Amino acid sequence: MRKKERKLVVTFYTTADAMGMEKLCKEEGLPGRIIPVPRSISAGCGLAWCTELEQKDVIEAGLKRAGIEASAIQECMV
């Protein structure tokens, strides 16, 4: 089992937004991956984007450019 680390977790209202984030990050070479929403967080669609904490500004800028609305962007042990 993986050791839990503090990560940046982006949650979404819809699965389409989560999939849009995955597509955006692949196209732009942004780090991270789709994960199930951690139990300590609640989110509408059940999917989240997980990346390193220092990527917050890059991720927020990408969301804005792509017009993807995040439910929340927060730190979480994953």
PDB file with SEQRES, HELIX, SHEET and CRYST1 records, atoms N, CA, C and O in Angstrom:
SEQRES   1 A   78  MET ARG LYS LYS GLU ARG LYS LEU VAL VAL THR PHE TYR          
SEQRES   2 A   78  THR THR ALA ASP ALA MET GLY MET GLU LYS LEU CYS LYS          
SEQRES   3 A   78  GLU GLU GLY LEU PRO GLY ARG ILE ILE PRO VAL PRO ARG          
SEQRES   4 A   78  SER ILE SER ALA GLY CYS GLY LEU ALA TRP CYS THR GLU          
SEQRES   5 A   78  LEU GLU GLN LYS ASP VAL ILE GLU ALA GLY LEU LYS ARG          
SEQRES   6 A   78  ALA GLY ILE GLU ALA SER ALA ILE GLN GLU CYS MET VAL          
HELIX    1 AA1 THR A   15  GLU A   28  1                                  14    
HELIX    2 AA2 LEU A   53  GLN A   55  5                                   3    
HELIX    3 AA3 LYS A   56  ALA A   66  1                                  11    
SHEET    1 AA1 4 ARG A  33  PRO A  36  0                                        
SHEET    2 AA1 4 LEU A  47  THR A  51 -1                                        
SHEET    3 AA1 4 ARG A   6  PHE A  12 -1                                        
SHEET    4 AA1 4 ALA A  70  MET A  77 -1                                        
CRYST1    1.000    1.000    1.000  90.00  90.00  90.00 P 1           1          
ATOM      1  N   MET A   1       0.838  -1.169   0.000  1.00  0.00           N  
ATOM      2  CA  MET A   1       0.000   0.000   0.000  1.00  0.00           C  
ATOM      3  C   MET A   1       0.893   1.245   0.000  1.00  0.00           C  
ATOM      4  O   MET A   1       1.943   1.271   0.642  1.00  0.00           O  
ATOM      5  N   ARG A   2       0.464   2.256  -0.718  1.00  0.00           N  
ATOM      6  CA  ARG A   2       1.200   3.516  -0.797  1.00  0.00           C  
ATOM      7  C   ARG A   2       1.207   4.260   0.519  1.00  0.00           C  
ATOM      8  O   ARG A   2       0.243   4.207   1.283  1.00  0.00           O  
ATOM      9  N   LYS A   3       2.308   4.958   0.779  1.00  0.00           N  
ATOM     10  CA  LYS A   3       2.374   5.829   1.949  1.00  0.00           C  
ATOM     11  C   LYS A   3       1.585   7.096   1.638  1.00  0.00           C  
ATOM     12  O   LYS A   3       1.743   7.673   0.562  1.00  0.00           O  
ATOM     13  N   LYS A   4       0.738   7.534   2.565  1.00  0.00           N  
ATOM     14  CA  LYS A   4      -0.066   8.735   2.335  1.00  0.00           C  
ATOM     15  C   LYS A   4       0.808   9.978   2.417  1.00  0.00           C  
ATOM     16  O   LYS A   4       1.670  10.102   3.288  1.00  0.00           O  
ATOM     17  N   GLU A   5       0.564  10.890   1.490  1.00  0.00           N  
ATOM     18  CA  GLU A   5       1.281  12.151   1.432  1.00  0.00           C  
ATOM     19  C   GLU A   5       0.276  13.280   1.272  1.00  0.00           C  
ATOM     20  O   GLU A   5      -0.839  13.056   0.802  1.00  0.00           O  
ATOM     21  N   ARG A   6       0.659  14.485   1.656  1.00  0.00           N  
ATOM     22  CA  ARG A   6      -0.212  15.646   1.474  1.00  0.00           C  
ATOM     23  C   ARG A   6      -0.174  16.018  -0.007  1.00  0.00           C  
ATOM     24  O   ARG A   6       0.897  16.245  -0.570  1.00  0.00           O  
ATOM     25  N   LYS A   7      -1.348  16.078  -0.630  1.00  0.00           N  
ATOM     26  CA  LYS A   7      -1.471  16.381  -2.053  1.00  0.00           C  
ATOM     27  C   LYS A   7      -2.524  17.462  -2.267  1.00  0.00           C  
ATOM     28  O   LYS A   7      -3.320  17.757  -1.376  1.00  0.00           O  
ATOM     29  N   LEU A   8      -2.514  18.035  -3.439  1.00  0.00           N  
ATOM     30  CA  LEU A   8      -3.551  18.965  -3.863  1.00  0.00           C  
ATOM     31  C   LEU A   8      -4.640  18.136  -4.525  1.00  0.00           C  
ATOM     32  O   LEU A   8      -4.364  17.365  -5.444  1.00  0.00           O  
ATOM     33  N   VAL A   9      -5.866  18.289  -4.065  1.00  0.00           N  
ATOM     34  CA  VAL A   9      -6.990  17.518  -4.606  1.00  0.00           C  
ATOM     35  C   VAL A   9      -8.030  18.504  -5.142  1.00  0.00           C  
ATOM     36  O   VAL A   9      -8.495  19.394  -4.429  1.00  0.00           O  
ATOM     37  N   VAL A  10      -8.380  18.320  -6.412  1.00  0.00           N  
ATOM     38  CA  VAL A  10      -9.378  19.163  -7.075  1.00  0.00           C  
ATOM     39  C   VAL A  10     -10.617  18.310  -7.286  1.00  0.00           C  
ATOM     40  O   VAL A  10     -10.555  17.272  -7.945  1.00  0.00           O  
ATOM     41  N   THR A  11     -11.743  18.744  -6.731  1.00  0.00           N  
ATOM     42  CA  THR A  11     -12.996  18.009  -6.914  1.00  0.00           C  
ATOM     43  C   THR A  11     -13.889  18.759  -7.899  1.00  0.00           C  
ATOM     44  O   THR A  11     -13.714  19.955  -8.130  1.00  0.00           O  
ATOM     45  N   PHE A  12     -14.844  18.041  -8.472  1.00  0.00           N  
ATOM     46  CA  PHE A  12     -15.684  18.579  -9.536  1.00  0.00           C  
ATOM     47  C   PHE A  12     -17.149  18.303  -9.268  1.00  0.00           C  
ATOM     48  O   PHE A  12     -17.502  17.365  -8.553  1.00  0.00           O  
ATOM     49  N   TYR A  13     -18.001  19.140  -9.858  1.00  0.00           N  
ATOM     50  CA  TYR A  13     -19.446  18.949  -9.749  1.00  0.00           C  
ATOM     51  C   TYR A  13     -19.924  17.801 -10.633  1.00  0.00           C  
ATOM     52  O   TYR A  13     -20.865  17.089 -10.281  1.00  0.00           O  
ATOM     53  N   THR A  14     -19.267  17.622 -11.792  1.00  0.00           N  
ATOM     54  CA  THR A  14     -19.724  16.608 -12.743  1.00  0.00           C  
ATOM     55  C   THR A  14     -18.570  15.740 -13.222  1.00  0.00           C  
ATOM     56  O   THR A  14     -17.407  16.143 -13.186  1.00  0.00           O  
ATOM     57  N   THR A  15     -18.917  14.547 -13.668  1.00  0.00           N  
ATOM     58  CA  THR A  15     -17.923  13.648 -14.246  1.00  0.00           C  
ATOM     59  C   THR A  15     -17.335  14.255 -15.516  1.00  0.00           C  
ATOM     60  O   THR A  15     -16.153  14.064 -15.802  1.00  0.00           O  
ATOM     61  N   ALA A  16     -18.145  14.984 -16.279  1.00  0.00           N  
ATOM     62  CA  ALA A  16     -17.653  15.625 -17.504  1.00  0.00           C  
ATOM     63  C   ALA A  16     -16.538  16.625 -17.184  1.00  0.00           C  
ATOM     64  O   ALA A  16     -15.560  16.719 -17.926  1.00  0.00           O  
ATOM     65  N   ASP A  17     -16.681  17.367 -16.089  1.00  0.00           N  
ATOM     66  CA  ASP A  17     -15.623  18.299 -15.689  1.00  0.00           C  
ATOM     67  C   ASP A  17     -14.346  17.552 -15.303  1.00  0.00           C  
ATOM     68  O   ASP A  17     -13.246  17.982 -15.649  1.00  0.00           O  
ATOM     69  N   ALA A  18     -14.489  16.440 -14.591  1.00  0.00           N  
ATOM     70  CA  ALA A  18     -13.321  15.636 -14.203  1.00  0.00           C  
ATOM     71  C   ALA A  18     -12.610  15.092 -15.439  1.00  0.00           C  
ATOM     72  O   ALA A  18     -11.382  15.112 -15.514  1.00  0.00           O  
ATOM     73  N   MET A  19     -13.385  14.608 -16.403  1.00  0.00           N  
ATOM     74  CA  MET A  19     -12.796  14.094 -17.638  1.00  0.00           C  
ATOM     75  C   MET A  19     -12.150  15.223 -18.456  1.00  0.00           C  
ATOM     76  O   MET A  19     -11.117  15.026 -19.095  1.00  0.00           O  
ATOM     77  N   GLY A  20     -12.773  16.401 -18.424  1.00  0.00           N  
ATOM     78  CA  GLY A  20     -12.199  17.562 -19.097  1.00  0.00           C  
ATOM     79  C   GLY A  20     -10.854  17.945 -18.488  1.00  0.00           C  
ATOM     80  O   GLY A  20      -9.929  18.323 -19.206  1.00  0.00           O  
ATOM     81  N   MET A  21     -10.748  17.846 -17.171  1.00  0.00           N  
ATOM     82  CA  MET A  21      -9.491  18.131 -16.478  1.00  0.00           C  
ATOM     83  C   MET A  21      -8.419  17.136 -16.890  1.00  0.00           C  
ATOM     84  O   MET A  21      -7.275  17.516 -17.142  1.00  0.00           O  
ATOM     85  N   GLU A  22      -8.784  15.875 -16.958  1.00  0.00           N  
ATOM     86  CA  GLU A  22      -7.828  14.853 -17.369  1.00  0.00           C  
ATOM     87  C   GLU A  22      -7.330  15.128 -18.782  1.00  0.00           C  
ATOM     88  O   GLU A  22      -6.132  15.035 -19.052  1.00  0.00           O  
ATOM     89  N   LYS A  23      -8.245  15.466 -19.678  1.00  0.00           N  
ATOM     90  CA  LYS A  23      -7.870  15.774 -21.060  1.00  0.00           C  
ATOM     91  C   LYS A  23      -6.957  17.002 -21.114  1.00  0.00           C  
ATOM     92  O   LYS A  23      -5.933  16.986 -21.796  1.00  0.00           O  
ATOM     93  N   LEU A  24      -7.325  18.056 -20.403  1.00  0.00           N  
ATOM     94  CA  LEU A  24      -6.525  19.279 -20.362  1.00  0.00           C  
ATOM     95  C   LEU A  24      -5.104  18.983 -19.888  1.00  0.00           C  
ATOM     96  O   LEU A  24      -4.136  19.427 -20.507  1.00  0.00           O  
ATOM     97  N   CYS A  25      -4.978  18.245 -18.805  1.00  0.00           N  
ATOM     98  CA  CYS A  25      -3.661  17.970 -18.236  1.00  0.00           C  
ATOM     99  C   CYS A  25      -2.809  17.098 -19.161  1.00  0.00           C  
ATOM    100  O   CYS A  25      -1.597  17.294 -19.250  1.00  0.00           O  
ATOM    101  N   LYS A  26      -3.422  16.157 -19.836  1.00  0.00           N  
ATOM    102  CA  LYS A  26      -2.669  15.342 -20.799  1.00  0.00           C  
ATOM    103  C   LYS A  26      -2.180  16.201 -21.955  1.00  0.00           C  
ATOM    104  O   LYS A  26      -1.026  16.092 -22.369  1.00  0.00           O  
ATOM    105  N   GLU A  27      -3.056  17.056 -22.479  1.00  0.00           N  
ATOM    106  CA  GLU A  27      -2.689  17.917 -23.614  1.00  0.00           C  
ATOM    107  C   GLU A  27      -1.589  18.909 -23.252  1.00  0.00           C  
ATOM    108  O   GLU A  27      -0.705  19.176 -24.066  1.00  0.00           O  
ATOM    109  N   GLU A  28      -1.635  19.458 -22.040  1.00  0.00           N  
ATOM    110  CA  GLU A  28      -0.684  20.486 -21.634  1.00  0.00           C  
ATOM    111  C   GLU A  28       0.494  19.935 -20.831  1.00  0.00           C  
ATOM    112  O   GLU A  28       1.374  20.691 -20.419  1.00  0.00           O  
ATOM    113  N   GLY A  29       0.511  18.632 -20.612  1.00  0.00           N  
ATOM    114  CA  GLY A  29       1.616  18.015 -19.885  1.00  0.00           C  
ATOM    115  C   GLY A  29       1.654  18.368 -18.404  1.00  0.00           C  
ATOM    116  O   GLY A  29       2.720  18.387 -17.790  1.00  0.00           O  
ATOM    117  N   LEU A  30       0.485  18.646 -17.835  1.00  0.00           N  
ATOM    118  CA  LEU A  30       0.414  18.979 -16.415  1.00  0.00           C  
ATOM    119  C   LEU A  30       0.413  17.695 -15.591  1.00  0.00           C  
ATOM    120  O   LEU A  30      -0.186  16.699 -15.997  1.00  0.00           O  
ATOM    121  N   PRO A  31       1.078  17.710 -14.441  1.00  0.00           N  
ATOM    122  CA  PRO A  31       1.164  16.491 -13.625  1.00  0.00           C  
ATOM    123  C   PRO A  31      -0.120  16.204 -12.868  1.00  0.00           C  
ATOM    124  O   PRO A  31      -0.904  17.106 -12.574  1.00  0.00           O  
ATOM    125  N   GLY A  32      -0.317  14.941 -12.561  1.00  0.00           N  
ATOM    126  CA  GLY A  32      -1.452  14.544 -11.743  1.00  0.00           C  
ATOM    127  C   GLY A  32      -2.170  13.348 -12.329  1.00  0.00           C  
ATOM    128  O   GLY A  32      -1.783  12.799 -13.361  1.00  0.00           O  
ATOM    129  N   ARG A  33      -3.244  12.959 -11.625  1.00  0.00           N  
ATOM    130  CA  ARG A  33      -4.037  11.803 -12.072  1.00  0.00           C  
ATOM    131  C   ARG A  33      -5.435  11.882 -11.483  1.00  0.00           C  
ATOM    132  O   ARG A  33      -5.668  12.554 -10.479  1.00  0.00           O  
ATOM    133  N   ILE A  34      -6.355  11.184 -12.124  1.00  0.00           N  
ATOM    134  CA  ILE A  34      -7.730  11.068 -11.622  1.00  0.00           C  
ATOM    135  C   ILE A  34      -7.734  10.039 -10.495  1.00  0.00           C  
ATOM    136  O   ILE A  34      -7.135   8.970 -10.611  1.00  0.00           O  
ATOM    137  N   ILE A  35      -8.414  10.378  -9.411  1.00  0.00           N  
ATOM    138  CA  ILE A  35      -8.561   9.453  -8.284  1.00  0.00           C  
ATOM    139  C   ILE A  35     -10.001   9.488  -7.803  1.00  0.00           C  
ATOM    140  O   ILE A  35     -10.727  10.439  -8.092  1.00  0.00           O  
ATOM    141  N   PRO A  36     -10.427   8.459  -7.068  1.00  0.00           N  
ATOM    142  CA  PRO A  36     -11.726   8.555  -6.398  1.00  0.00           C  
ATOM    143  C   PRO A  36     -11.616   9.632  -5.320  1.00  0.00           C  
ATOM    144  O   PRO A  36     -10.553   9.794  -4.721  1.00  0.00           O  
ATOM    145  N   VAL A  37     -12.685  10.362  -5.067  1.00  0.00           N  
ATOM    146  CA  VAL A  37     -12.651  11.403  -4.043  1.00  0.00           C  
ATOM    147  C   VAL A  37     -12.337  10.759  -2.694  1.00  0.00           C  
ATOM    148  O   VAL A  37     -12.989   9.789  -2.309  1.00  0.00           O  
ATOM    149  N   PRO A  38     -11.345  11.288  -1.972  1.00  0.00           N  
ATOM    150  CA  PRO A  38     -11.030  10.741  -0.646  1.00  0.00           C  
ATOM    151  C   PRO A  38     -12.236  10.837   0.296  1.00  0.00           C  
ATOM    152  O   PRO A  38     -13.056  11.746   0.166  1.00  0.00           O  
ATOM    153  N   ARG A  39     -12.338   9.922   1.220  1.00  0.00           N  
ATOM    154  CA  ARG A  39     -13.476   9.873   2.145  1.00  0.00           C  
ATOM    155  C   ARG A  39     -13.598  11.129   2.995  1.00  0.00           C  
ATOM    156  O   ARG A  39     -14.692  11.498   3.420  1.00  0.00           O  
ATOM    157  N   SER A  40     -12.462  11.787   3.240  1.00  0.00           N  
ATOM    158  CA  SER A  40     -12.499  12.983   4.086  1.00  0.00           C  
ATOM    159  C   SER A  40     -13.091  14.194   3.370  1.00  0.00           C  
ATOM    160  O   SER A  40     -13.319  15.236   3.984  1.00  0.00           O  
ATOM    161  N   ILE A  41     -13.340  14.050   2.068  1.00  0.00           N  
ATOM    162  CA  ILE A  41     -13.904  15.131   1.255  1.00  0.00           C  
ATOM    163  C   ILE A  41     -15.197  14.617   0.639  1.00  0.00           C  
ATOM    164  O   ILE A  41     -15.309  13.425   0.353  1.00  0.00           O  
ATOM    165  N   SER A  42     -16.165  15.484   0.432  1.00  0.00           N  
ATOM    166  CA  SER A  42     -17.347  15.072  -0.326  1.00  0.00           C  
ATOM    167  C   SER A  42     -17.391  15.872  -1.618  1.00  0.00           C  
ATOM    168  O   SER A  42     -17.055  17.056  -1.634  1.00  0.00           O  
ATOM    169  N   ALA A  43     -17.803  15.227  -2.695  1.00  0.00           N  
ATOM    170  CA  ALA A  43     -17.887  15.907  -3.984  1.00  0.00           C  
ATOM    171  C   ALA A  43     -19.004  15.300  -4.796  1.00  0.00           C  
ATOM    172  O   ALA A  43     -19.381  14.145  -4.598  1.00  0.00           O  
ATOM    173  N   GLY A  44     -19.530  16.090  -5.710  1.00  0.00           N  
ATOM    174  CA  GLY A  44     -20.677  15.685  -6.506  1.00  0.00           C  
ATOM    175  C   GLY A  44     -20.476  14.457  -7.360  1.00  0.00           C  
ATOM    176  O   GLY A  44     -21.334  13.574  -7.371  1.00  0.00           O  
ATOM    177  N   CYS A  45     -19.368  14.372  -8.080  1.00  0.00           N  
ATOM    178  CA  CYS A  45     -19.261  13.296  -9.067  1.00  0.00           C  
ATOM    179  C   CYS A  45     -18.459  12.088  -8.594  1.00  0.00           C  
ATOM    180  O   CYS A  45     -18.510  11.038  -9.234  1.00  0.00           O  
ATOM    181  N   GLY A  46     -17.730  12.205  -7.506  1.00  0.00           N  
ATOM    182  CA  GLY A  46     -16.970  11.067  -6.993  1.00  0.00           C  
ATOM    183  C   GLY A  46     -15.571  10.945  -7.552  1.00  0.00           C  
ATOM    184  O   GLY A  46     -14.826  10.052  -7.147  1.00  0.00           O  
ATOM    185  N   LEU A  47     -15.184  11.832  -8.485  1.00  0.00           N  
ATOM    186  CA  LEU A  47     -13.839  11.818  -9.052  1.00  0.00           C  
ATOM    187  C   LEU A  47     -13.115  13.110  -8.698  1.00  0.00           C  
ATOM    188  O   LEU A  47     -13.733  14.161  -8.532  1.00  0.00           O  
ATOM    189  N   ALA A  48     -11.800  13.011  -8.586  1.00  0.00           N  
ATOM    190  CA  ALA A  48     -10.988  14.183  -8.251  1.00  0.00           C  
ATOM    191  C   ALA A  48      -9.687  14.119  -9.030  1.00  0.00           C  
ATOM    192  O   ALA A  48      -9.295  13.055  -9.507  1.00  0.00           O  
ATOM    193  N   TRP A  49      -9.015  15.258  -9.159  1.00  0.00           N  
ATOM    194  CA  TRP A  49      -7.689  15.331  -9.768  1.00  0.00           C  
ATOM    195  C   TRP A  49      -6.694  15.496  -8.629  1.00  0.00           C  
ATOM    196  O   TRP A  49      -6.872  16.365  -7.776  1.00  0.00           O  
ATOM    197  N   CYS A  50      -5.669  14.692  -8.604  1.00  0.00           N  
ATOM    198  CA  CYS A  50      -4.672  14.709  -7.543  1.00  0.00           C  
ATOM    199  C   CYS A  50      -3.322  15.090  -8.139  1.00  0.00           C  
ATOM    200  O   CYS A  50      -2.899  14.531  -9.152  1.00  0.00           O  
ATOM    201  N   THR A  51      -2.649  16.049  -7.498  1.00  0.00           N  
ATOM    202  CA  THR A  51      -1.335  16.476  -7.969  1.00  0.00           C  
ATOM    203  C   THR A  51      -0.527  17.004  -6.795  1.00  0.00           C  
ATOM    204  O   THR A  51      -1.002  17.012  -5.660  1.00  0.00           O  
ATOM    205  N   GLU A  52       0.683  17.441  -7.065  1.00  0.00           N  
ATOM    206  CA  GLU A  52       1.560  17.972  -6.030  1.00  0.00           C  
ATOM    207  C   GLU A  52       1.073  19.347  -5.571  1.00  0.00           C  
ATOM    208  O   GLU A  52       0.491  20.093  -6.358  1.00  0.00           O  
ATOM    209  N   LEU A  53       1.307  19.679  -4.311  1.00  0.00           N  
ATOM    210  CA  LEU A  53       0.855  20.948  -3.736  1.00  0.00           C  
ATOM    211  C   LEU A  53       1.377  22.160  -4.496  1.00  0.00           C  
ATOM    212  O   LEU A  53       0.657  23.143  -4.672  1.00  0.00           O  
ATOM    213  N   GLU A  54       2.623  22.093  -4.943  1.00  0.00           N  
ATOM    214  CA  GLU A  54       3.220  23.248  -5.614  1.00  0.00           C  
ATOM    215  C   GLU A  54       2.641  23.513  -7.011  1.00  0.00           C  
ATOM    216  O   GLU A  54       3.011  24.497  -7.650  1.00  0.00           O  
ATOM    217  N   GLN A  55       1.761  22.667  -7.480  1.00  0.00           N  
ATOM    218  CA  GLN A  55       1.138  22.841  -8.789  1.00  0.00           C  
ATOM    219  C   GLN A  55      -0.158  23.653  -8.732  1.00  0.00           C  
ATOM    220  O   GLN A  55      -0.820  23.818  -9.757  1.00  0.00           O  
ATOM    221  N   LYS A  56      -0.530  24.160  -7.564  1.00  0.00           N  
ATOM    222  CA  LYS A  56      -1.824  24.823  -7.390  1.00  0.00           C  
ATOM    223  C   LYS A  56      -2.043  25.963  -8.394  1.00  0.00           C  
ATOM    224  O   LYS A  56      -3.088  26.015  -9.042  1.00  0.00           O  
ATOM    225  N   ASP A  57      -1.090  26.860  -8.526  1.00  0.00           N  
ATOM    226  CA  ASP A  57      -1.262  27.997  -9.441  1.00  0.00           C  
ATOM    227  C   ASP A  57      -1.399  27.543 -10.889  1.00  0.00           C  
ATOM    228  O   ASP A  57      -2.209  28.089 -11.639  1.00  0.00           O  
ATOM    229  N   VAL A  58      -0.617  26.555 -11.279  1.00  0.00           N  
ATOM    230  CA  VAL A  58      -0.667  26.024 -12.645  1.00  0.00           C  
ATOM    231  C   VAL A  58      -2.022  25.375 -12.921  1.00  0.00           C  
ATOM    232  O   VAL A  58      -2.611  25.579 -13.982  1.00  0.00           O  
ATOM    233  N   ILE A  59      -2.504  24.600 -11.967  1.00  0.00           N  
ATOM    234  CA  ILE A  59      -3.791  23.917 -12.116  1.00  0.00           C  
ATOM    235  C   ILE A  59      -4.936  24.920 -12.173  1.00  0.00           C  
ATOM    236  O   ILE A  59      -5.834  24.793 -13.006  1.00  0.00           O  
ATOM    237  N   GLU A  60      -4.910  25.927 -11.282  1.00  0.00           N  
ATOM    238  CA  GLU A  60      -5.968  26.947 -11.294  1.00  0.00           C  
ATOM    239  C   GLU A  60      -5.989  27.695 -12.624  1.00  0.00           C  
ATOM    240  O   GLU A  60      -7.061  27.977 -13.158  1.00  0.00           O  
ATOM    241  N   ALA A  61      -4.817  28.016 -13.159  1.00  0.00           N  
ATOM    242  CA  ALA A  61      -4.739  28.713 -14.454  1.00  0.00           C  
ATOM    243  C   ALA A  61      -5.286  27.825 -15.571  1.00  0.00           C  
ATOM    244  O   ALA A  61      -5.991  28.312 -16.455  1.00  0.00           O  
ATOM    245  N   GLY A  62      -4.972  26.541 -15.540  1.00  0.00           N  
ATOM    246  CA  GLY A  62      -5.475  25.609 -16.548  1.00  0.00           C  
ATOM    247  C   GLY A  62      -6.986  25.473 -16.490  1.00  0.00           C  
ATOM    248  O   GLY A  62      -7.650  25.446 -17.526  1.00  0.00           O  
ATOM    249  N   LEU A  63      -7.531  25.388 -15.287  1.00  0.00           N  
ATOM    250  CA  LEU A  63      -8.989  25.312 -15.125  1.00  0.00           C  
ATOM    251  C   LEU A  63      -9.655  26.548 -15.719  1.00  0.00           C  
ATOM    252  O   LEU A  63     -10.669  26.448 -16.410  1.00  0.00           O  
ATOM    253  N   LYS A  64      -9.084  27.696 -15.445  1.00  0.00           N  
ATOM    254  CA  LYS A  64      -9.655  28.951 -15.948  1.00  0.00           C  
ATOM    255  C   LYS A  64      -9.606  29.003 -17.477  1.00  0.00           C  
ATOM    256  O   LYS A  64     -10.590  29.364 -18.123  1.00  0.00           O  
ATOM    257  N   ARG A  65      -8.452  28.639 -18.053  1.00  0.00           N  
ATOM    258  CA  ARG A  65      -8.306  28.643 -19.520  1.00  0.00           C  
ATOM    259  C   ARG A  65      -9.311  27.716 -20.186  1.00  0.00           C  
ATOM    260  O   ARG A  65      -9.884  28.044 -21.225  1.00  0.00           O  
ATOM    261  N   ALA A  66      -9.520  26.549 -19.574  1.00  0.00           N  
ATOM    262  CA  ALA A  66     -10.398  25.537 -20.170  1.00  0.00           C  
ATOM    263  C   ALA A  66     -11.869  25.754 -19.826  1.00  0.00           C  
ATOM    264  O   ALA A  66     -12.739  25.088 -20.386  1.00  0.00           O  
ATOM    265  N   GLY A  67     -12.154  26.677 -18.912  1.00  0.00           N  
ATOM    266  CA  GLY A  67     -13.543  26.911 -18.524  1.00  0.00           C  
ATOM    267  C   GLY A  67     -14.134  25.774 -17.710  1.00  0.00           C  
ATOM    268  O   GLY A  67     -15.342  25.538 -17.751  1.00  0.00           O  
ATOM    269  N   ILE A  68     -13.285  25.066 -16.969  1.00  0.00           N  
ATOM    270  CA  ILE A  68     -13.742  23.960 -16.124  1.00  0.00           C  
ATOM    271  C   ILE A  68     -13.958  24.496 -14.714  1.00  0.00           C  
ATOM    272  O   ILE A  68     -13.086  25.161 -14.152  1.00  0.00           O  
ATOM    273  N   GLU A  69     -15.120  24.203 -14.150  1.00  0.00           N  
ATOM    274  CA  GLU A  69     -15.437  24.679 -12.811  1.00  0.00           C  
ATOM    275  C   GLU A  69     -15.140  23.589 -11.781  1.00  0.00           C  
ATOM    276  O   GLU A  69     -15.715  22.501 -11.824  1.00  0.00           O  
ATOM    277  N   ALA A  70     -14.246  23.896 -10.872  1.00  0.00           N  
ATOM    278  CA  ALA A  70     -13.918  22.968  -9.792  1.00  0.00           C  
ATOM    279  C   ALA A  70     -14.884  23.189  -8.632  1.00  0.00           C  
ATOM    280  O   ALA A  70     -15.267  24.321  -8.334  1.00  0.00           O  
ATOM    281  N   SER A  71     -15.263  22.115  -7.997  1.00  0.00           N  
ATOM    282  CA  SER A  71     -16.092  22.198  -6.801  1.00  0.00           C  
ATOM    283  C   SER A  71     -15.252  22.735  -5.649  1.00  0.00           C  
ATOM    284  O   SER A  71     -15.705  23.593  -4.891  1.00  0.00           O  
ATOM    285  N   ALA A  72     -14.019  22.226  -5.519  1.00  0.00           N  
ATOM    286  CA  ALA A  72     -13.097  22.670  -4.472  1.00  0.00           C  
ATOM    287  C   ALA A  72     -11.673  22.322  -4.863  1.00  0.00           C  
ATOM    288  O   ALA A  72     -11.431  21.372  -5.608  1.00  0.00           O  
ATOM    289  N   ILE A  73     -10.740  23.103  -4.349  1.00  0.00           N  
ATOM    290  CA  ILE A  73      -9.309  22.810  -4.496  1.00  0.00           C  
ATOM    291  C   ILE A  73      -8.743  22.859  -3.085  1.00  0.00           C  
ATOM    292  O   ILE A  73      -8.742  23.908  -2.442  1.00  0.00           O  
ATOM    293  N   GLN A  74      -8.261  21.716  -2.611  1.00  0.00           N  
ATOM    294  CA  GLN A  74      -7.803  21.664  -1.225  1.00  0.00           C  
ATOM    295  C   GLN A  74      -6.665  20.667  -1.028  1.00  0.00           C  
ATOM    296  O   GLN A  74      -6.412  19.808  -1.872  1.00  0.00           O  
ATOM    297  N   GLU A  75      -5.995  20.806   0.100  1.00  0.00           N  
ATOM    298  CA  GLU A  75      -4.952  19.865   0.474  1.00  0.00           C  
ATOM    299  C   GLU A  75      -5.598  18.695   1.196  1.00  0.00           C  
ATOM    300  O   GLU A  75      -6.562  18.854   1.944  1.00  0.00           O  
ATOM    301  N   CYS A  76      -5.041  17.516   0.950  1.00  0.00           N  
ATOM    302  CA  CYS A  76      -5.607  16.308   1.555  1.00  0.00           C  
ATOM    303  C   CYS A  76      -4.530  15.234   1.629  1.00  0.00           C  
ATOM    304  O   CYS A  76      -3.637  15.190   0.783  1.00  0.00           O  
ATOM    305  N   MET A  77      -4.610  14.374   2.625  1.00  0.00           N  
ATOM    306  CA  MET A  77      -3.704  13.225   2.717  1.00  0.00           C  
ATOM    307  C   MET A  77      -4.241  12.134   1.777  1.00  0.00           C  
ATOM    308  O   MET A  77      -5.345  11.618   1.952  1.00  0.00           O  
ATOM    309  N   VAL A  78      -3.428  11.811   0.788  1.00  0.00           N  
ATOM    310  CA  VAL A  78      -3.816  10.789  -0.206  1.00  0.00           C  
ATOM    311  C   VAL A  78      -2.707   9.773  -0.316  1.00  0.00           C  
ATOM    312  O   VAL A  78      -2.815   8.823  -1.092  1.00  0.00           O  
TER     313      VAL A  78                                                      
END                                                                             
